[in-house]
Amino acid sequence: MPALCLNLLLRARLLLGGLLLSLCVLPAMAATRVDLNDDWQFRTDPKDEGVAAGWPQRLPAQTRSVTVPHTWAVGADADFQGMAWYFRRLDLPAYLGGDAHVELHFGAAFYRSRVWLNGVEVGQHEGGHTAHAFDIGRLLKRGQPNLLAVAVDNRPSVHSIPGYAMRLAGSGSVWYDWWHDGGLVRDVWLSIGDGALLRRQTLRATLQGPLAGRTVGAEPALVTAHLALENTSSRARSFKLVATAYAPDGSTAASAYEALALPAQGKAEAELRLTIAQPRLWNVGDGQLYRVVTELQDADGRVLDVRQDTLGLRRVALHDRKLWVNDNPVRLTGLTRHEDSPWEGLAETRGTILHDWNDLRALHTMLTRPVHYPQPPAVLDYADRHGMLLVPEIPVWQFSEAQLRDPRVQALAQRMLAEMIASDGNHPSIFAWSVCNESDARLPGGLDYVRRMKALVRKLDPQRFFTFADSDVSIAPWPDSPALHEADFIMANAYFGSWSGAAEQVEPWLDFMQKTYPDKALVISEYGFVGPFAPNGAEADRLRIANMRQQLDAFARRDFVAGAIFWTYQDYHSHRNLAVGETAGFVDHGVVDEYRQRKPSFAAYQQRNAPLTAQLGWTWDDDGLAGFQARLQANAPTQLPSYPLMGYRAEWRMLDRDGRLIGQGAQTLPDLATPFMLRGRWPAEKELVAARLRLRVLAPDGNAALDTTLDHAALRLGAASYPADAPAMAPAAASVPH
């Protein structure tokens, strides 16, 4: 075997539409990933003729080249509903190892997909937002061309999720409230292993002792890695599992191992326990992350497969109608965001995701139900790193009681929830799962659905909370819903000022919620102001700002409101909630438009949701302006948002009106639960005419929790000159009395 192969361990040679990659397999190597995002051919199938016409066996005419992730919702086929096809050629070398195990992975395909390899159907999947895979090893022709064909159908139905919003049948439209972006909307790849694989790693952590006011736990953290493994070879084999936990600074924090044997084609589960001393805590706004790397080794210690997952050590609890993180009560705010843009639709690239989530972080988002459907890994990773809490949801939106009680819908919803939990359950940012939005949960069929889904959450992920988003509870007359008593905490969509009634009705509604659900914390899962309630876009945003401030103030006055999530970050593509006469367009609902241009509401929201306050003033000495002082304090628990600010840092910079640096400094701040006086000094200047001080308070992740300025302008009184006139200025003669 060439030395180059020995050095690289694995190189893949795949001939795909002219792209040549090499593949040279060594025995007993770690499984590798081969990306398949390039060199696809695509065409729509408006007559549903592809299967009958033999497209799974041969490339049809009139295809065009595309790159995955891809959706046909951007471009000429933007409103196409139906079947479309993707084709790719795979050539694997004849010398691929006999025990090689090859799986084909899809990050997501919206909505239904069927997959063929060389004309043989490999499998099907329903659900547009969760990852799935197919074993294709036995169907691959080694040393010969292979044709991969994927048919994707984006049409909704009464039984699909998302599906027709039958609760809204009386409105004349049963479209769900976002776009039907058909396509291979996330990455596609091959995984190639040598006879064994780690199918899944599930991490669970238990923290001990009190944590309030701490960034490092006083007692060790206990971590369990539950592993599912398979011997995919044709012979019995002995294995060793080795798990290593790496601390946020990269040092080794703990390790464990276990030996086991499996028969040919055998499967097993194992559990490794790790003890982490002095655990760095994952906190709101401070995403301290460990890495747990588990190797599957053969009897000679050679690595066959590896699983790597991040781990955040935190304790999230609900009691006394409050949300607690690491024994600290928190009240959090944030915004939702659709996976949608005019240039990518649902098939988002990492750049778009990072841009938008950087904006969300700048808007002080610490809590969000990201949107109505499972999120891509880049979103979850971002939330993990930045200490954001998430409530992911499956896209059961505006379903009627008949839909919720339908066994087909229930089975599909349970499978979607299970896929989401299996894929995303190791992310520390996730603290709860949501199973529907604005559906008939209060009716008997809906209550049955809620109870079945709750039981599944308890079975699959008992450490996390169960909930769903409800809108009926905010529509007068406000009903007491039995299903809401099943939730661990209530999520309510409350659009006072528009759909839910007059803005001032929020106060009596909150009184109703306090009395009717006395043991439940409340998260406002949606509030905001949509454009069609105003005569034009500018007026809509003015009303949006006023509504946001008024509603947040009302929420803040009720201590059982644990969080409030604004709908939404950006204007998004939809068939609903548009101006009169429009049937397709972008819903005016965001603080940025669909092109991410900021509206005035962006700055207003950012200012209102800062987690601390600063009172700035100048200091003087005999020689002039010599410094400043700033009183910094985290928001009190009576405010919204409110959460601990530990490990923050202040940076300041003073420039005169010409941009000359007068002074600058930086300081690590104590816990800002109590007021702290920050002081800065520079050589005093008497003749300083104008200058600006900029003060930023930075969270541990480097984002600004506060960014404010203080301007100095010297007081200079002036007067117009008046020419002296000696006679006029002479003293008047004394008067002589008569």
C-alpha positions in Angstrom: 0.0 0.0 0.0 1.4 3.5 -0.8 3.0 5.4 2.0 0.6 8.3 1.3 -2.3 6.1 2.3 -0.5 5.1 5.5 0.0 8.7 6.4 -3.6 9.7 5.7 -5.2 6.5 6.9 -8.2 7.1 4.6 -8.6 8.7 1.3 -11.7 8.3 -0.8 -12.0 8.1 -4.5 -15.5 8.9 -5.7 -16.3 9.9 -9.2 -19.3 12.1 -9.0 -20.3 14.0 -12.1 -16.6 14.6 -12.9 -15.3 15.3 -9.4 -12.6 12.9 -8.5 -11.9 12.1 -4.8 -9.7 9.1 -3.9 -10.5 6.4 -1.5 -7.9 4.0 -0.1 -9.1 2.0 2.9 -6.9 0.5 5.6 -8.1 -2.3 7.9 -9.3 -1.3 11.3 -9.6 2.4 10.8 -11.9 5.0 12.3 -15.1 5.7 10.3 -14.8 8.6 7.9 -17.2 11.1 6.5 -17.3 11.9 2.8 -19.3 15.0 1.9 -21.7 14.7 -1.0 -22.9 18.3 -1.3 -21.5 19.0 -4.8 -22.3 17.8 -8.3 -26.0 17.0 -8.1 -28.4 17.2 -11.0 -32.0 18.4 -10.4 -35.3 18.7 -12.1 -38.9 19.1 -11.0 -41.5 16.4 -11.8 -44.8 18.3 -12.2 -46.6 15.3 -13.7 -45.4 12.8 -11.1 -44.0 10.7 -13.9 -40.5 10.0 -12.7 -40.9 6.6 -11.1 -42.9 5.2 -14.0 -40.5 6.8 -16.5 -37.6 5.0 -15.0 -35.7 7.9 -13.5 -34.4 5.9 -10.6 -32.4 3.8 -13.1 -31.2 6.6 -15.5 -30.8 10.4 -15.5 -33.7 12.1 -17.3 -33.4 15.0 -19.7 -33.6 18.7 -18.7 -31.8 18.5 -15.4 -29.7 21.3 -14.1 -26.6 21.4 -11.8 -27.2 22.3 -8.1 -25.3 22.2 -4.9 -26.7 20.9 -1.6 -28.1 22.2 0.7 -30.7 23.2 -1.9 -34.3 24.2 -2.1 -36.3 24.9 -5.3 -38.2 27.5 -3.3 -35.5 30.0 -4.4 -35.6 30.9 -8.0 -37.9 29.9 -10.9 -39.6 27.1 -9.0 -40.3 29.2 -5.9 -44.0 28.2 -5.6 -43.7 24.7 -7.0 -45.6 22.1 -5.1 -45.0 18.5 -5.9 -42.2 16.0 -6.6 -38.7 17.0 -7.6 -35.6 14.8 -8.2 -31.9 14.9 -7.3 -29.3 12.7 -9.0 -25.7 12.0 -8.3 -23.1 9.5 -9.5 -21.0 7.5 -7.1 -17.9 5.4 -8.1 -16.3 3.4 -5.3 -13.1 1.5 -5.9 -13.1 -2.2 -6.2 -10.6 -2.6 -3.3 -12.9 -1.1 -0.7 -12.5 -3.5 2.3 -14.9 -6.4 2.6 -16.1 -5.4 6.1 -16.6 -1.8 5.0 -19.9 -0.5 6.3 -21.3 2.4 4.2 -24.3 4.6 5.2 -25.9 7.4 3.3 -26.9 10.4 5.5 -29.3 13.2 4.9 -29.2 16.2 7.3 -32.8 16.9 6.2 -35.0 16.5 3.1 -38.3 18.5 3.0 -40.7 17.0 3.2 -41.1 13.3 2.0 -38.2 11.6 0.3 -37.6 8.3 -1.5 -34.1 7.1 -2.2 -32.9 4.7 -4.9 -29.4 3.3 -5.6 -28.9 1.7 -9.0 -32.7 1.5 -9.4 -33.3 -0.3 -6.2 -35.3 1.6 -3.5 -33.2 2.0 -0.4 -35.8 3.6 1.8 -38.2 6.5 2.5 -38.4 9.2 5.1 -41.2 11.6 6.1 -40.4 14.8 8.0 -38.5 17.8 6.7 -36.2 18.8 9.6 -34.5 15.7 11.1 -31.5 13.7 10.0 -31.8 10.2 8.7 -29.6 7.5 7.2 -29.7 4.4 5.0 -27.4 1.4 4.9 -26.3 1.2 1.2 -23.3 -1.1 1.4 -24.9 -4.1 -0.1 -26.3 -2.2 -3.1 -23.0 -0.4 -4.0 -21.2 -1.6 -7.1 -17.5 -1.4 -6.3 -15.4 -0.4 -9.2 -18.4 0.5 -11.3 -20.6 3.6 -11.7 -23.5 3.9 -9.2 -26.5 6.2 -9.7 -28.1 7.8 -6.6 -31.6 9.1 -7.1 -33.7 11.0 -4.5 -37.3 12.1 -5.1 -38.5 14.8 -2.7 -42.2 15.9 -2.3 -43.1 19.1 -0.5 -46.9 18.8 -0.7 -48.7 19.0 2.7 -51.7 17.0 3.6 -54.2 16.6 6.5 -51.8 14.0 8.0 -48.4 15.5 7.3 -46.4 17.5 9.9 -46.4 20.4 9.1 -49.7 19.9 7.4 -52.9 21.6 6.5 -53.9 23.9 9.4 -57.4 22.5 9.7 -58.2 24.6 12.8 -58.2 27.5 10.3 -60.5 25.9 7.7 -63.1 28.5 8.4 -60.7 31.3 7.3 -60.6 30.1 3.7 -56.9 29.2 4.0 -55.3 26.1 5.6 -51.7 26.9 4.7 -49.2 26.8 7.6 -47.5 30.0 8.4 -44.1 29.6 6.6 -42.9 28.6 3.2 -42.9 25.1 1.7 -39.2 24.9 0.9 -38.9 21.6 -0.9 -35.5 20.0 -1.4 -32.4 18.5 0.1 -32.2 21.3 2.6 -29.2 20.2 4.7 -25.9 18.4 4.1 -25.7 14.9 2.5 -22.7 12.6 3.2 -21.4 9.1 3.3 -20.0 7.4 6.4 -17.6 4.6 5.8 -16.5 2.3 8.6 -14.6 -1.0 8.9 -16.8 -3.5 10.5 -18.1 -1.7 13.6 -19.7 1.6 14.6 -20.9 3.7 17.5 -24.5 4.3 16.6 -25.3 6.7 19.4 -23.8 8.4 22.5 -26.2 9.9 25.0 -24.7 12.0 27.8 -26.3 12.7 31.1 -24.8 14.8 33.9 -25.6 15.2 37.6 -24.3 18.1 39.6 -23.9 17.9 43.4 -24.0 20.5 46.1 -25.2 24.1 46.0 -24.3 26.1 42.9 -25.8 29.6 43.5 -23.4 32.4 42.7 -20.7 30.0 41.4 -18.9 29.5 38.1 -17.2 26.3 39.4 -18.9 23.5 41.3 -17.5 22.7 44.7 -18.3 19.0 44.3 -17.6 16.6 41.4 -20.0 16.2 38.5 -21.1 12.7 37.6 -21.4 12.1 33.9 -22.9 9.0 32.2 -22.2 8.1 28.6 -24.8 5.7 27.3 -23.5 4.1 24.1 -25.1 2.0 21.4 -22.6 0.0 19.2 -22.8 -2.5 16.4 -20.5 -5.1 15.0 -21.3 -4.9 11.3 -18.8 -7.5 10.2 -19.3 -11.2 9.5 -17.3 -12.4 12.4 -17.4 -12.2 16.2 -15.1 -9.5 17.6 -13.8 -8.1 20.9 -13.9 -4.4 21.5 -12.9 -1.7 23.9 -14.8 1.5 24.6 -12.6 4.5 25.8 -14.4 7.7 26.8 -12.4 10.9 27.6 -13.9 14.2 28.8 -11.9 17.3 28.0 -12.4 20.5 30.0 -13.2 23.9 28.3 -9.5 24.7 28.3 -8.7 21.5 26.5 -7.2 19.6 29.4 -8.2 16.0 30.3 -10.9 16.1 32.9 -11.9 12.4 33.2 -11.7 9.1 31.4 -13.3 5.6 31.6 -13.2 2.4 29.6 -15.0 -0.9 29.2 -14.2 -4.1 27.3 -16.9 -6.2 25.6 -17.4 -8.8 22.8 -20.1 -9.0 20.1 -21.1 -11.8 17.8 -21.2 -11.2 14.0 -23.8 -8.5 13.2 -24.4 -8.1 16.9 -25.6 -5.0 18.7 -25.1 -3.9 22.3 -25.4 -1.0 24.7 -22.9 0.0 27.3 -22.6 2.7 29.9 -19.4 4.5 31.0 -19.2 6.7 34.0 -16.9 9.7 34.4 -16.3 11.9 37.4 -15.3 15.5 36.7 -13.7 17.4 39.6 -14.2 21.1 40.0 -16.7 21.3 37.1 -16.8 24.5 35.1 -20.5 25.4 35.1 -22.5 26.2 31.9 -24.4 29.4 32.7 -26.8 31.7 31.0 -24.6 33.9 28.7 -21.5 31.7 29.5 -21.5 28.5 27.6 -18.6 26.6 29.2 -18.4 23.4 27.2 -16.7 20.1 27.8 -16.0 17.5 25.0 -16.7 13.8 25.5 -14.8 11.8 23.0 -15.5 8.1 22.9 -13.4 5.7 20.8 -14.5 2.2 19.7 -11.3 0.2 19.5 -10.6 -3.4 18.4 -8.7 -5.9 20.4 -5.4 -4.5 19.3 -6.3 -0.9 20.3 -6.9 0.4 16.8 -9.7 2.9 16.5 -12.7 1.7 14.5 -15.1 4.6 15.2 -15.3 7.8 17.2 -18.2 9.8 18.7 -17.6 13.3 19.9 -20.3 15.4 21.7 -20.2 18.6 23.7 -21.4 18.6 27.3 -22.5 21.5 29.4 -22.6 21.0 33.1 -25.6 22.9 34.5 -28.7 22.3 36.7 -32.0 23.6 35.3 -35.0 23.5 37.6 -38.6 24.7 38.0 -40.0 25.4 41.4 -41.9 28.2 43.2 -43.2 29.2 39.7 -39.7 30.2 38.6 -37.0 29.0 36.3 -33.7 28.3 38.0 -30.3 27.8 36.4 -27.5 26.5 38.7 -29.7 27.4 41.7 -30.1 31.0 40.6 -33.6 32.4 39.6 -33.6 33.7 36.0 -36.1 35.6 33.9 -35.1 35.5 30.2 -36.0 37.1 26.9 -35.3 36.5 23.3 -36.7 36.3 19.7 -37.7 33.5 17.4 -36.2 33.2 13.9 -37.4 31.3 10.8 -34.9 29.4 8.7 -35.8 31.7 5.8 -34.2 34.2 3.5 -34.7 35.3 -0.1 -31.3 33.9 -1.1 -31.3 30.5 0.6 -34.8 29.7 1.9 -34.7 26.7 4.2 -31.4 25.5 2.7 -29.3 27.7 4.9 -25.5 27.9 4.8 -23.5 28.4 7.9 -22.8 32.1 7.0 -26.5 33.0 7.1 -27.0 31.2 10.3 -24.1 32.9 12.0 -25.1 36.3 10.8 -28.6 35.9 12.1 -27.6 34.4 15.4 -25.0 37.0 16.0 -27.8 39.5 15.6 -30.0 37.5 18.1 -27.1 37.5 20.6 -26.6 41.2 20.1 -30.4 41.5 21.0 -29.7 39.8 24.3 -31.4 36.6 23.3 -31.0 34.2 26.2 -34.2 32.2 25.7 -36.0 31.2 22.6 -38.3 28.5 21.2 -36.2 28.9 18.0 -39.2 28.3 15.7 -41.8 25.7 15.0 -39.4 22.9 13.8 -36.2 21.1 14.7 -33.0 23.2 14.1 -29.8 22.4 12.2 -26.6 21.6 14.2 -25.1 25.0 13.6 -28.0 26.7 15.5 -27.7 24.3 18.5 -23.9 24.6 18.6 -24.2 28.4 18.6 -26.7 28.3 21.5 -24.5 25.9 23.4 -21.4 28.2 23.1 -23.2 31.3 24.0 -25.3 30.1 27.0 -28.7 30.4 25.4 -31.7 28.3 26.5 -33.8 26.6 23.9 -37.2 24.9 23.6 -37.2 23.0 20.3 -40.5 22.0 18.8 -42.0 19.7 16.2 -44.1 21.4 13.5 -47.6 20.5 14.7 -49.1 24.0 13.9 -52.8 24.9 14.1 -54.0 21.3 14.1 -57.6 20.5 14.7 -58.8 18.0 17.3 -59.5 15.5 14.6 -55.9 15.8 13.4 -54.5 15.5 16.9 -56.5 12.3 17.7 -55.7 10.7 14.3 -53.5 7.7 14.9 -51.4 8.5 11.8 -50.6 12.0 13.1 -49.8 10.7 16.5 -47.5 8.0 15.2 -45.7 10.5 13.0 -45.4 13.1 15.7 -44.0 10.5 18.1 -41.4 9.5 15.5 -40.4 13.1 14.8 -40.1 13.8 18.5 -38.0 10.7 19.0 -35.7 11.6 16.0 -35.3 15.2 17.4 -34.4 14.0 20.9 -32.0 11.3 19.6 -30.2 13.8 17.3 -30.2 16.9 19.6 -30.4 15.6 23.1 -26.8 16.2 24.1 -27.0 19.9 23.6 -26.9 21.8 27.0 -28.8 24.7 25.5 -32.0 22.6 25.3 -33.9 22.4 28.5 -37.4 21.5 27.3 -39.2 19.9 24.4 -42.4 21.3 22.8 -44.9 19.1 20.9 -47.3 21.5 19.2 -48.3 25.1 18.6 -51.7 26.8 18.6 -53.6 23.5 18.2 -56.8 22.1 19.7 -55.0 20.8 22.8 -57.8 22.0 25.2 -60.3 19.6 23.6 -60.4 15.8 24.5 -58.6 14.6 21.4 -55.9 17.2 22.0 -55.6 16.3 25.6 -55.0 12.7 24.6 -52.3 13.8 22.2 -50.6 15.9 24.8 -50.6 13.1 27.3 -49.1 10.6 24.8 -46.4 13.0 23.9 -45.6 13.8 27.5 -45.2 10.1 28.2 -42.7 9.8 25.4 -40.7 12.7 26.6 -40.6 11.2 30.1 -39.4 7.9 28.6 -36.8 9.2 26.2 -35.4 12.2 28.1 -36.6 12.3 31.7 -34.1 15.1 32.6 -35.8 17.7 30.4 -39.2 19.4 30.7 -42.3 18.9 28.6 -44.4 21.7 27.2 -46.3 23.1 24.2 -47.3 26.5 22.9 -51.0 27.5 23.3 -52.9 30.4 22.0 -56.5 29.6 23.0 -55.6 30.6 26.6 -55.1 34.2 25.6 -58.3 34.5 23.5 -61.3 35.8 25.5 -63.2 34.3 27.2 -59.9 32.8 28.6 -60.5 29.1 29.1 -59.0 26.8 31.7 -57.3 24.2 29.5 -56.8 20.7 31.1 -53.9 20.2 28.7 -51.9 23.1 30.2 -52.0 21.5 33.6 -50.0 18.6 32.0 -47.2 20.9 31.0 -44.2 21.4 33.3 -44.4 25.1 32.5 -46.9 27.0 30.4 -46.0 28.5 27.0 -48.6 31.0 25.9 -48.8 33.0 22.7 -50.2 36.3 23.8 -50.7 39.0 21.1 -52.4 41.7 23.1 -52.6 44.7 20.9 -53.7 42.6 17.9 -55.0 39.0 17.8 -55.5 38.5 21.5 -57.4 41.8 22.1 -56.6 45.3 23.3 -53.1 45.9 24.6 -54.3 46.8 28.1 -56.1 43.4 28.4 -52.8 41.8 29.1 -53.1 42.9 32.8 -56.4 41.1 33.6 -55.2 38.2 31.5 -52.1 37.8 33.7 -54.3 38.0 36.8 -56.3 35.1 35.3 -53.2 33.1 34.6 -51.9 33.6 38.1 -55.2 32.4 39.6 -55.9 29.5 37.2 -52.5 27.9 37.1 -51.1 28.6 40.6 -48.3 26.1 40.4 -47.0 26.9 36.9 -44.3 29.2 35.7 -45.3 31.1 32.5 -43.2 31.7 29.4 -44.7 34.0 26.8 -43.8 31.9 23.8 -44.9 34.6 21.3 -45.8 38.3 21.4 -45.3 41.1 19.0 -47.1 43.2 16.3 -47.8 42.1 12.7 -47.8 44.7 9.8 -51.4 44.2 8.5 -52.7 45.7 11.7 -51.2 49.1 10.6 -51.7 51.2 7.5 -48.1 51.0 6.4 -44.7 49.5 7.3 -43.3 52.5 9.1 -46.4 52.9 11.3 -46.4 49.1 12.0 -42.8 49.3 13.3 -43.7 52.3 15.5 -46.6 50.4 17.0 -44.3 47.3 17.3 -42.0 49.3 19.5 -44.7 50.7 21.7 -46.3 47.2 22.0 -43.0 45.5 22.9 -42.3 48.0 25.6 -45.8 48.0 27.1 -46.1 44.2 27.0 -42.7 43.6 28.5 -43.4 46.0 31.3 -46.6 44.1 32.1 -44.9 40.7 32.0 -42.1 42.0 34.3 -44.6 42.9 37.0 -45.6 39.3 37.4 -42.8 37.3 39.0 -44.3 34.0 37.7 -43.4 35.1 34.1 -40.1 33.3 33.6 -39.5 34.5 30.1 -40.9 36.3 27.0 -40.0 35.5 23.4 -40.7 38.1 20.7 -42.1 37.0 17.4 -40.0 37.4 15.3 -36.4 38.3 14.3 -37.0 38.7 10.6 -39.8 39.1 8.1 -40.4 35.7 6.5 -41.9 34.1 3.4 -45.5 32.9 3.8 -48.9 32.5 2.3 -50.5 33.9 5.5 -50.7 37.2 7.5 -50.0 39.4 4.5 -51.5 42.6 3.3 -55.1 42.5 1.9 -55.1 41.0 -1.6 -51.7 39.3 -1.2 -51.5 35.5 -1.4 -47.7 35.1 -1.1 -45.0 37.4 0.3 -43.0 38.3 3.3 -44.8 38.8 6.6 -44.0 42.1 8.2 -43.3 40.8 11.7 -39.6 41.2 12.4 -37.2 43.7 13.8 -35.3 43.3 10.5 -36.8 42.8 7.0 -36.2 39.7 4.9 -32.9 41.2 3.7 -31.7 41.7 7.3 -32.0 45.5 7.1 -32.6 46.7 10.6 -35.8 48.5 11.4 -36.1 51.0 14.3 -37.5 48.3 16.4 -34.1 46.5 16.4 -32.4 49.2 18.4 -35.5 49.7 20.6 -35.6 46.0 21.5 -31.9 45.9 22.1 -32.0 48.8 24.5 -35.1 47.5 26.4 -33.6 44.0 26.9 -30.1 44.8 28.2 -29.5 42.8 31.4 -27.9 45.6 33.4 -27.9 49.3 33.9 -25.1 51.9 34.0 -25.2 55.4 35.5 -22.2 57.4 34.1 -20.7 60.7 35.3 -17.5 62.7 35.0 -14.8 63.2 37.6 -12.8 66.4 37.8 -9.7 67.7 39.6 -8.0 71.1 39.7 -6.5 70.6 36.2 -9.8 69.7 34.5 -11.7 66.6 33.3 -9.7 63.7 34.7 -11.9 60.6 34.5 -15.4 59.0 34.9 -17.3 56.8 37.1 -20.0 54.3 36.2 -22.4 52.5 38.6 -23.1 49.1 37.2 -25.7 46.7 38.4 -27.5 43.6 37.0 -31.2 43.8 36.6 -33.1 42.9 39.8 -35.4 39.8 39.9 -38.3 42.2 39.6 -37.1 43.1 36.1 -37.3 41.2 32.8 -34.7 40.1 31.8 -32.8 39.2 34.9 -30.0 36.7 35.4 -26.6 36.5 37.1 -23.8 38.4 35.5 -20.6 36.6 36.6 -17.3 36.7 34.9 -18.1 39.9 32.9 -15.6 42.5 31.8 -15.7 46.2 31.2 -13.8 48.1 28.5 -13.8 51.8 28.0 -12.2 54.3 25.6 -12.2 58.1 25.6 -11.6 60.0 22.4 -11.7 63.8 21.7 -13.6 65.2 18.8 -10.7 64.7 16.4 -10.4 61.0 17.3 -7.3 61.5 19.6 -7.1 58.8 22.3 -7.3 60.4 25.7 -7.6 57.3 27.8 -8.7 53.6 27.8 -8.9 50.7 30.2 -10.3 47.3 30.9 -11.3 45.5 34.1 -12.8 42.2 35.2 -16.0 42.8 37.1 -17.3 41.1 40.2 -20.7 39.5 40.4 -23.0 42.4 39.5 -25.9 41.3 41.7 -24.8 44.1 43.9 -23.9 47.6 42.5 -20.3 48.1 41.5 -18.6 51.4 40.9 -16.3 51.4 37.9 -13.7 54.2 37.7 -11.4 55.3 34.9 -8.8 58.1 34.9 -6.6 59.9 32.4 -4.2 62.9 32.6 -6.5 65.9 33.2 -7.1 68.3 30.3 -8.3 71.9 30.9 -8.8 72.7 27.2 -10.8 69.7 26.3 -13.6 71.1 24.1 -15.5 67.9 23.1 -15.0 64.2 23.7 -16.9 60.9 23.9 -16.5 58.1 26.4 -17.6 54.6 25.2 -18.2 52.0 27.8 -18.9 48.3 27.0 -19.7 45.5 29.4 -18.8 42.2 27.8 -20.2 38.8 28.6 -17.8 35.8 28.9 -18.5 35.0 25.3 -17.3 38.4 24.2 -20.7 39.8 23.3 -21.8 43.2 24.6 -24.3 43.1 27.5 -24.2 46.9 27.5 -22.7 49.4 25.0 -23.2 53.1 26.0 -21.6 56.5 25.6 -21.2 59.7 27.5 -20.5 63.0 25.7 -18.5 65.9 27.0 -18.8 69.4 25.6 -17.1 72.3 27.3 -19.3 75.2 28.4 -18.1 78.3 26.5 -20.2 81.4 26.9 -19.8 84.1 24.2 -21.1 87.6 23.4 -21.0 89.8 20.4 -18.6 92.8 20.5 -20.0 96.3 20.9 -17.8 99.3 19.7 -17.1 101.8 22.4 -18.7 105.3 22.0 -17.0 107.6 24.4 -19.7 110.3 24.5 -22.4 107.7 24.9 -20.4 105.9 27.6 -19.6 109.0 29.6 -21.3 109.4 33.0 -24.5 111.3 32.8 -24.5 114.9 34.4 -26.1 115.2 37.8 -29.6 116.6 37.6 -30.3 120.0 39.2 -33.5 120.2 41.1 -35.8 123.0 40.4 
